Amino acid sequence: MTGLEFAGQMSMGLVLGGAAVGSSLGIAAAAQAAAGAWAKEAKAGKPLNFSYIILTGMPLSQTIYGFILMLVGLSPLITGEGSTAITNNPGTLLGIGIAGGLAELFSAWMQGIIGAAGCRSISEGEGKGLVFIIIAMGIVETVGLFGFIFLLLVLPK
């Protein structure tokens, strides 16, 4: 196995790794804002708003996209049907791994930042605006989804 073939096989891990890091960063950003909003509500004697859980969990989907893309990319090895697609296209797989990892990482991270701003907005706006925040987060979700679909289409068969 050459170094490029090895990099091609390992690159599918970049997709999952990038997606998981992005989801973690996005969830952390939104969760910190949610915790602050809950503290404010608790201090004021108000019931805690469940909407923040929705905004906190949304960046998780990019990890799922990364996992699926990784499994499909490695399916020749997983199913035992041979590794021709992988050994003949290591540079393509490396490019897909890097592009997919970055697309999912930044999509999830930015989604979490929007979710964090949304937590503050809902907290300060008397609980209003959840639908608009979900739409904004959905637009960023679309970037991750497009990255997933477009790269899935170019995976070597």
DOGU-47063 format. One line per 5 residues: their letters; for each residue y, z, x of N, C-alpha, C, O. Coordinates in steps of 0.001 Angstrom, whole numbers, m for minus. Atoms other than C-alpha are relative to their C-alpha. Layout:
<atoms>
A	Y:Z:X:Y:Z:X:Y:Z:X:Y:Z:X; ... .
</atoms>
This chain:
<atoms>
MTGLE	m1176:0:857:0:0:0:1235:0:899:1365:825:1803; m1236:68:m776:3359:m998:1410:1001:1026:m513:819:1621:m1576; m1061:m930:413:6468:1150:1252:678:m446:m1276:1037:381:m2114; m649:511:1210:7976:m1122:m1389:m898:200:m1220:m414:536:m2301; 926:m249:1104:4825:m882:m3539:13:1474:m403:m10:1813:m1586 .
FAGQM	m69:m1436:274:4943:2889:m3206:1289:337:m759:1267:1102:m1723; m1285:m244:670:8629:2896:m4195:m37:m514:m1433:532:112:m2328; 124:537:1350:7809:716:m7206:m763:940:m913:m375:1149:m2062; 782:m938:803:5179:3159:m8413:771:1300:m236:759:1836:m1344; m752:m1250:117:7352:6201:m7760:1247:m165:m870:1749:809:m1431 .
SMGLV	m1259:221:721:10347:4597:m9458:m93:353:m1472:917:698:m2086; 117:m384:1404:8969:5258:m12902:258:1492:m180:653:1934:m1258; m362:m1413:25:9367:8921:m12065:1508:201:m9:2005:1195:m536; m1469:m76:21:13072:8245:m11507:541:m80:m1423:1533:568:m1759; m433:115:1393:13388:7254:m15148:m126:1355:m694:831:1844:m1293 .
LGGAA	211:m1291:650:11886:10491:m16407:856:1089:634:1441:1913:m70; m802:m1008:m685:13618:12592:m13763:1471:m90:m368:2102:924:m667; m1406:184:368:17047:11106:m14477:266:398:m1442:1271:1040:m1746; m164:m340:1418:16572:11459:m18216:m63:1512:m213:728:2066:m977; 135:m1449:155:15446:15078:m17918:1203:744:569:1661:1724:m19 .
VGSSL	m1200:m622:m573:18360:15989:m15643:1184:m191:m943:1939:749:m1195; m1101:258:932:20807:14326:m18036:m106:837:m1257:889:1391:m1724; 188:m830:1190:19305:16088:m21036:327:1456:299:967:2133:m505; m280:m1394:m370:19474:19409:m19222:1497:254:147:2009:1269:m326; m1455:m151:m160:23121:18891:m18261:713:m49:m1350:1623:738:m1608 .
GIAAA	m622:128:1312:24037:17785:m21777:m257:1216:m877:651:1717:m1540; 339:m1182:795:22207:20650:m23449:761:1212:526:1256:2018:m262; m722:m1136:m582:23789:23136:m21032:1467:m9:m400:2030:1033:m736; m1419:91:366:27295:21861:m21763:212:402:m1457:1094:1201:m1771; m163:m296:1426:26855:21997:m25523:m377:1453:m310:274:2098:m1132 .
AQAAA	451:m1370:267:24990:25332:m25455:1036:1033:438:1211:2053:m228; m1044:m924:m438:27754:27034:m23472:1132:59:m1016:1647:1132:m1329; m1054:36:1018:30318:25897:m26012:m470:664:m1290:294:1368:m1949; 552:m622:1210:28032:26953:m28867:m1:1520:131:348:2230:m812; 29:m1452:m210:27610:30420:m27359:1396:595:m147:1563:1664:m734 .
GAWAK	m1371:m471:152:31372:30794:m27128:457:m2:m1452:1135:921:m1903; m376:84:1415:31826:29664:m30719:m709:1091:m813:m108:1691:m1704; 724:m1059:704:29131:32066:m31930:623:1370:286:726:2212:m606; m633:m1281:m345:30799:34930:m30050:1289:183:m790:1587:1275:m1273; m1248:m47:768:34089:34083:m31731:m280:307:m1474:413:1116:m2092 .
EAKAG	356:m228:1405:32432:33964:m35163:m510:1425:m215:m154:2075:m1198; 543:m1354:128:30547:37222:m34585:1121:1036:71:1133:2008:m684; m1121:m928:m149:33718:38966:m33457:855:47:m1267:1382:1096:m1636; m794:80:1227:35493:37780:m36610:m796:452:m1227:m253:500:m2331; 826:m444:1114:32595:39007:m38768:m470:m1132:m892:m876:m893:m2030 .
KPLNF	444:1168:765:31727:35475:m39930:m1481:m261:267:m2009:158:1296; 1386:402:m280:28188:34118:m40308:m21:m1053:1113:895:m1867:1229; 102:945:m1114:27025:32148:m37280:m364:m1387:m523:m1242:m1533:m1374; 122:1375:470:27212:28392:m37762:m1217:m681:648:m1321:m732:1873; 1189:697:m490:23893:26496:m37447:332:m1375:578:m461:m1915:1349 .
SYIIL	m379:1340:m463:25720:23216:m36748:m25:m119:1518:m297:m1190:2060; m26:42:m1467:26004:24145:m33090:m1376:m277:592:m1482:m856:1673; 1367:283:m459:22209:23995:m32740:m245:m1510:m16:m850:m2053:907; 157:1453:110:22273:20367:m33904:678:m685:1181:96:m1561:1821; m762:616:m1085:24946:19471:m31356:m609:314:1362:m534:m501:2281 .
TGMPL	630:m394:m1261:23114:21340:m28606:m1285:m786:249:m1575:m1143:1391; 1292:660:m164:19776:19623:m29224:41:m1509:128:m937:m2114:568; m32:1471:17:20953:16023:m29486:m267:m663:1355:m903:m1717:1370; 270:681:m1278:20856:15221:m25724:m1471:m31:414:m1811:m682:1402; 1412:m41:m364:17115:15903:m25660:m696:m1354:m161:m1677:m1628:530 .
SQTIY	688:1266:297:16221:12451:m27009:m108:m916:1213:m1061:m1690:1306; 74:877:m1169:16983:10722:m23697:m1204:315:877:m1726:m575:1549; 1214:m324:m745:14120:12605:m22072:m1198:m704:m631:m2101:m1150:77; 1080:714:693:11831:11089:m24705:23:m1479:374:m1025:m2068:639; m105:1412:m398:13145:7596:m23909:m511:m194:1429:m1252:m1137:1708 .
GFILM	449:93:m1386:12583:8202:m20200:m1499:139:127:m2125:m556:926; 1444:m219:m36:9060:9449:m20816:m740:m1248:m476:m1715:m1673:144; 659:1202:527:8124:6417:m22915:113:m1156:990:m863:m1864:1240; m199:1086:m963:9629:3987:m20399:m899:204:1222:m1459:m759:1747; 872:m301:m1130:7721:5717:m17600:m1459:m318:m340:m2160:m947:454 .
LVGLS	1388:257:382:4419:5573:m19496:m297:m1493:m121:m1345:m1963:324; 215:1441:140:4827:1903:m20356:1:m666:1375:m812:m1553:1637; m48:578:m1341:5783:1083:m16767:m1244:282:816:m1662:m538:1633; 1202:m376:m754:2756:2885:m15417:m1290:m280:m764:m2371:60:m283; 1196:216:823:360:1778:m18177:m1109:m759:714:m2278:m465:466 .
PLITG	1129:637:m700:m1573:m596:m15873:m810:992:825:m2026:843:943; 733:m1000:m774:m2472:2396:m13708:m693:1008:m908:m1806:1452:m623; 550:m1010:917:m3051:4768:m16624:m1228:m523:m723:m2216:197:m871; 1105:569:774:m5331:2423:m18575:m1127:m530:876:m2211:m833:379; 1027:506:m907:m7232:1273:m15490:m146:m1505:m49:m1148:m2046:419 .
EGSTA	57:1454:100:m6444:m2376:m16202:468:m679:1281:694:m1889:1295; m461:559:m1263:m5372:m2862:m12607:1479:250:177:2195:583:m767; m1405:m273:m301:m2055:m2504:m10917:736:m1255:443:1717:m1166:1181; m612:1255:m416:m1167:m6186:m10499:1481:m54:m334:2296:m467:491; m1411:29:410:2071:m5850:m12458:835:884:902:1992:570:1181 .
ITNNP	m738:m924:m851:3074:m2942:m10246:56:m511:1437:1123:m497:2049; 6:440:m1392:2011:m4339:m6875:732:m1317:199:1243:m1575:1289; m692:1281:m124:3498:m7779:m7580:1499:93:m291:2239:m844:7; m1400:m128:395:6851:m6457:m8836:616:1344:401:1306:1958:m412; m493:m1338:m335:7735:m3311:m6893:1528:90:2:2088:1106:m408 .
GTLLG	m1467:m18:m2:11393:m4243:m6438:575:37:m1403:1563:725:m1659; m427:m16:1397:11773:m4932:m10150:m177:1393:m593:705:1909:m1279; 247:m1348:511:10201:m1596:m10978:974:1014:591:1421:1927:m103; m968:m902:m619:12467:161:m8505:1361:m137:m687:2021:861:m975; m1257:228:714:15492:m1432:m10162:m18:584:m1404:962:1188:m1842 .
IGIAG	141:m560:1353:14233:m464:m13617:25:1522:59:649:2166:m785; 16:m1454:m138:13572:3087:m12433:1385:572:239:1771:1563:m379; m1350:m483:m305:17046:3519:m10996:924:m213:m1195:1637:702:m1607; m882:297:1146:18836:1796:m13890:m345:868:m1202:547:1401:m1862; 413:m816:1143:16795:3625:m16520:351:1461:185:839:2113:m738 .
GLAEL	m336:m1394:m276:17233:6997:m14861:1488:269:m150:1887:1275:m737; m1455:m178:99:20992:6549:m14582:501:m170:m1430:1363:584:m1881; m436:226:1390:21391:5166:m18114:m284:1223:m855:576:1659:m1621; 365:m1161:811:19551:8104:m19657:718:1254:473:1124:2081:m344; m700:m1171:m536:21130:10679:m17343:1425:76:m545:1827:1091:m1114 .
FSAWM	m1398:m39:418:24708:9720:m18129:164:11:m1514:1097:625:m2031; m66:m20:1459:24050:9083:m21810:m190:1413:m529:580:1869:m1375; 271:m1366:464:22574:12553:m22313:1106:963:418:1522:1819:m363; m1036:m892:m514:25182:14265:m20161:1291:m144:m809:1890:849:m1221; m1230:233:770:28119:12649:m21959:m173:426:m1451:774:887:m2089 .
QGIIG	264:m447:1364:26482:13366:m25285:183:1515:m96:732:2011:m1080; m181:m1442:m25:26398:17045:m24359:1457:407:120:1878:1397:m477; m1431:m299:m133:30058:16993:m23339:704:m211:m1338:1559:583:m1729; m568:223:1339:30969:15492:m26709:m447:1123:m938:344:1604:m1750; 496:m1098:812:28760:18133:m28349:753:1295:277:1032:2066:m642 .
AAGCR	m766:m1195:m358:30609:20862:m26445:1387:m39:m634:1856:954:m1189; m1315:147:636:33953:19529:m27625:m128:154:m1510:756:705:m2167; 240:m130:1433:32480:19322:m31109:m178:1443:m433:298:1837:m1497; 161:m1427:324:31455:22986:m31043:1366:677:m83:1640:1453:m998; m1344:m597:22:34999:23950:m30183:786:m495:m1204:1477:280:m1865 .
SISEG	m727:580:1133:36406:21594:m32799:m433:630:m1322:406:978:m2153; 517:m605:1233:34167:22973:m35541:429:1468:m81:809:1959:m1144; m370:m1412:m28:34898:26534:m34462:1475:208:m358:1826:1128:m1096; m1436:m139:252:38650:26019:m34541:433:m665:m1299:1511:m374:m1817; m360:739:1208:38618:23733:m37570:m652:531:m1251:m818:m203:m2226 .
EGKGL	589:m625:1189:37009:26140:m39999:m1290:m685:m438:m1567:m771:m1634; 1302:579:309:33629:24389:m39795:16:m1454:m425:m1010:m1984:m854; m106:1391:462:34895:20891:m40572:m217:m981:1156:32:m659:2318; 79:1092:m959:34133:17624:m38802:m1359:m273:603:m1468:m1124:1487; 1326:188:m602:30403:17852:m38040:m454:m1457:m59:m980:m1979:924 .
VFIII	465:1387:149:29677:14361:m39366:671:m916:1018:16:m1784:1595; m719:845:m951:32356:12784:m37175:m472:243:1435:m537:m686:2240; 493:m328:m1341:31072:14584:m34095:m1391:m604:207:m1687:m1135:1277; 1328:607:m101:27508:13455:m34807:114:m1519:169:m661:m2118:916; m206:1447:m167:28772:9878:m35148:420:m308:1429:m98:m1245:2038 .
AMGIV	m440:218:m1387:30573:10138:m31784:m1173:179:965:m1333:m600:1905; 1166:m218:m858:27424:11552:m30193:m1020:m1126:m185:m1712:m1505:760; 899:1117:274:25416:8786:m31862:396:m1269:728:m463:m2064:1112; m469:1173:m749:27570:6152:m30194:m480:90:1446:m938:m903:2013; 496:m180:m1368:26697:7603:m26787:m1522:m101:28:m2093:m621:987 .
ETVGL	1456:130:116:23069:7864:m27911:m404:m1473:50:m1423:m1829:642; 276:1436:30:23193:4116:m28512:m23:m594:1400:m813:m1499:1670; 9:477:m1385:24004:3532:m24838:m1357:293:640:m1953:m581:1271; 1311:m352:m532:20853:5407:m23831:m1114:m801:m654:m2062:m1211:15; 1007:770:726:18843:3613:m26501:m16:m1458:452:m1085:m2042:633 .
FGFIF	m68:1377:m505:20075:191:m25361:m599:m96:1400:m1353:m1024:1694; 579:m1:m1340:19234:1057:m21756:m1516:53:m64:m2199:m669:662; 1445:m141:175:15756:2093:m22851:m618:m1313:m485:m1590:m1792:99; 567:1214:599:15124:m1011:m24987:105:m1188:952:m868:m1914:1155; m181:1149:m895:16595:m3546:m22558:m923:77:1213:m1485:m936:1629 .
LLLVL	884:m141:m1146:14630:m2138:m19631:m1457:m101:m409:m2278:m602:359; 1366:137:510:11477:m1920:m21723:m380:m1476:m129:m1517:m1866:138; 248:1435:168:11823:m5638:m22436:m224:m730:1321:m909:m1753:1347; 141:696:m1284:12021:m6559:m18736:m1102:577:887:m1317:99:2000; 1105:m540:m786:9122:m4423:m17549:m1048:m1086:240:m1402:m1817:m686 .
PK	1037:994:m266:6541:m6616:m15821:m1264:312:m807:m1665:1468:m940; 1218:m169:815:3459:m7165:m17962:m1230:m138:875:m2353:m29:383 .
</atoms>
